[in-house]
Amino acid sequence: MYAVMAAVDGNEASTVLEDQEIEELVENGNNEAEEVSGNIQTDDEQFEKVQRAYKMIQESFINDVDETELLDGAIHGMLESLDDPYSVYMDESSARQFMDSLDSSFEGIGAEVSMTNGRVTIVAPFHDSPAEEAGLRPNDQILEIDGENIEGLSLYEAVSKIRGEKGTTVTLTIQRPGVNDPINLDVVRDEIPIETVYSEIVEENGQTIGVIELRSFSENTAERFEEELAEVESHDLDGLVIDVRGNPGGFLQSVEDIGSLIIPGGEPIVQIEDREGEKIRHLSSLEEDKDYPMVALIDEGSASASEILAAALMEAGGHEVVGKSTFGKGTVQQTLPLGDGSEMKLTLFRWLTSDGNDINEEGVQPTVEVAQPDFFYVSPIDSEEILSLDMTSDHIKNAQIMLEGLDGYDPGRTDGYFDSETEETVKAFQENEGLEVTGEINEETADRLQEAVIEAVRDKENDMQFKKAIELLTE
């Protein structure tokens, strides 16, 4: 869900546990005896050790102790010991921010995050968000916020530092897989609308193809999907593309309801497995199967509910899935109140695909693997240093890849060496963009180059995955 960044994945288990069951879990779930190291110990016996430690710290620690911070730290510690990036503690302030961010819009950078191996990690930037425009990508790890190291901060403490008023700038220092040096990205916060469904009609080879893009799964996404599906179906479709690329997930109920609109009736949309290994299959209630083919689009930023839908289309629907392997989040969380305004988001279930496959940390594999052009994945250029003739660096390599991906430019090489051909290509770019023609890449040229790449990425003519989906539906 959204915490502005948003912390994966909100009340995703809302269809699995009803309110009464949550109350029973909170009130009575900890009253059962547990077996520890072969011995049966009651809760009282187990917590004596915790109580003794708490009292010792209170009475003997050299500095004054804040009791609230001590208890919050104990809960943090218990959850960290689970080695589960999705089970997190939210104090009253964080819980309130989390609920506020479920509104129709919020102010922030627009990215989904999780805590992975102790680091705040980007799951996916939202489409057309400041995060996407600044160049954030799935699996980027945030090291610093405005120059401040965030090691040791909880997920929600980090998120609260990233949040801010529209128009203000936050500088994120990230570590990107495959890149040696950290990258500094300036992100201008904005109002992030929570419109989750978009559709259009594409005419190709005399055939009519509907395209529905799902950007997340919020409370009203299924309702909006049904509306957009009816709209595109009014055009007598020959095929449908369902795009969940960069979709970080959301409400489980939402994806189940969408599944019942497109997955053949009686087929499983998803299976939910509890800690005892008991499974519940959620079946599609579609009364009349669709008479047109479908293709799903996925990528590394497709997570959770997106993976459920893609897997169901592939396994239960027999449809093609195009793109790259997904994020690999196969667990379900429930937000549980702790009585004082704070909350604990705890992993309670696994979800399995229609065929019963566990994709956690593995992802959904496409039936047709298609990578985007190299410039889709290139890192932003660090504009602090002017790049010029005879220099060599990764930033020059990135600039060369960007130029090569844009229409009309050919730097001749992409190895990071700034030769005369690269210089002439930079000059041509500067002239076409109305910039001072120097042949050097300064801050202004770097920024405009990044903007041009973003525009090219959004151009469907460069979208190899989308073009492949259309090809499969029209061949």
Salt bridges, closest charged atoms under 4 A:
ASP9 OD2 - LYS329 NZ 3.47
GLU12 OE1 - LYS329 NZ 3.58
GLU48 OE1 - ARG52 NH1 3.77
ASP128 OD2 - ARG215 NH2 3.28
ASP128 OD1 - ARG458 NE 3.32
GLU132 OE2 - HIS127 ND1 3.45
GLU132 OE1 - ARG458 NH2 3.96
GLU133 OE2 - ARG458 NH2 3.28
ASP140 OD2 - ARG176 NH2 2.69
GLU148 OE2 - LYS161 NZ 3.78
GLU195 OE2 - ARG224 NE 3.23
GLU200 OE2 - LYS460 NZ 3.23
GLU213 OE2 - HIS127 NE2 3.39
GLU213 OE2 - ARG215 NE 3.09
GLU227 OE1 - ARG224 NH1 2.89
GLU228 OE2 - ARG224 NH1 3.02
GLU231 OE2 - HIS235 NE2 3.35
GLU233 OE2 - LYS290 NZ 2.89
ASP243 OD2 - ARG245 NH2 2.92
GLU256 OE2 - HIS282 ND1 3.14
GLU273 OE2 - LYS279 NZ 3.42
GLU369 OE2 - LYS324 NZ 2.88
ASP415 OD2 - ARG413 NH2 2.72
ASP419 OD2 - ARG413 NH1 3.21
GLU424 OE2 - LYS427 NZ 3.68
GLU433 OE1 - ARG448 NE 2.57
GLU451 OE1 - ARG448 NH1 3.20
GLU455 OE2 - ARG448 NH1 3.63
GLU461 OE1 - LYS467 NZ 3.93
ASP463 OD2 - ARG245 NH2 2.88
GLU471 OE2 - LYS468 NZ 3.14
